Amino acid sequence: MIRALVFDVFGTLVDWRSGVARAFRASGVAGNPEELADDWRARYRPILAEVNEGARPWGNFDALHHATLSDLLAERGIDASEAQRRGLVEAWHRLEPWPDVPPGLEALRHRRAVATLSNGHLALLLDLARHADLRFDCLLSAELARAYKPAPAAYLTAARLLGVAPGELMLVAAHPWDLEGARRAGLRTAFVARPQEYGPGSPVRADPDADESVTWLPELADRLVD
Amino acid sequence: MIRALVFDVFGTLVDWRSGVARAFRASGVAGNPEELADDWRARYRPILAEVNEGARPWGNFDALHHATLSDLLAERGIDASEAQRRGLVEAWHRLEPWPDVPPGLEALRHRRAVATLSNGHLALLLDLARHADLRFDCLLSAELARAYKPAPAAYLTAARLLGVAPGELMLVAAHPWDLEGARRAGLRTAFVARPQEYGPGSPVRADPDADESVTWLPELADRLVD
């Protein structure tokens, strides 16, 4: 019996690439906006791994995005002022949801408790939820465990705070590495296809080990009928 | 500038006394339901103080309610089965909001970020919010600080997680001791009168040190116009 759902956010619920590319375009920073967005995002998992391994002190997403942006600009020899950098970091607070997300979340919320479970910090998730008018029963973040997904503590802390057993909690995500981390912690998993996450040339993904696989969030609500 | 509001929950947003008395009445446990509800609630601050002082290990509200109910029943010589006790503890998960709360929260949410800041644990707050269909931007609890209000850490953890300075955060509560704790932590405060919290004979309360005092939550939204 699944008693609650937790949702990955970046890529799963919101389209980070379009929003970040738009911010690069508006910023006046040189370079191809989509390429810069992809490069920036590619630096995300390595820096989280550094934190989880203790090689880097805890930092929230604003701090980590600032650091990875600085690396990116330095490596590419691109100039940007501190104000431009801050504006780009802020862009991650105002992203648009995929079109199925508002109706899907609403339908799911009537069936189960729904929460975020993002590596993004709570204040960032709050800005995103308010910006996109998304209603969750509560916001949960890896910040509350001080361990980033896919570390088991991130998933287990969410289950503990929701008052459910790991096997009663389902992670909904577009990323097999995240779903695999959740399964290692004992959670149930639902894969949601986001074929446009990286734009037209996105890699085709699937997760054969997921309990559910959908291409449209309201489908998941239809499957949770009990 | 106030950037976010956090709300005390029990007594401030929901009417614990009517709901708990109703549960006693329905439980078959002997005794006057309102008197038992008041006696149970009166044991709340002393047991939280024991936890904050380190005299008792951390326990969430379900555990603490179970302990204080056992003390109450033993002292009064009242019999109750474990199932009856659990049912009474569960009653704290399904309480009704005061009538101004749904419109007040909705009006305030359009002006500022709104969150709970209760000594109740997150899973309990989630049940209450779902039961009463109350929309918060996020749920925060003293559980996240592992220190109960009025300990400063409870308020300061909320400000840190919301990404605001203590002076940018306002606690809304019906209890002067809670508002005083918030002020000691550097928060702004709003007193909301709940003249029926303890039924017809409730003590008259006021908080002359609060930044705002209202008798109806939508009033507070009218005062936060900037």
Interface residues (C-beta under 8 A of the other chain):
Chain A: A113 H121 L122 A123 L124 L125 L126 A129 R130 R135 F136 D137 C138 L139 E143 L144 L161 L162 G163 V164
Chain B: A113 H121 L122 A123 L124 L125 L126 A129 R130 R135 F136 D137 C138 L139 E143 L144 L161 L162 G163 V164
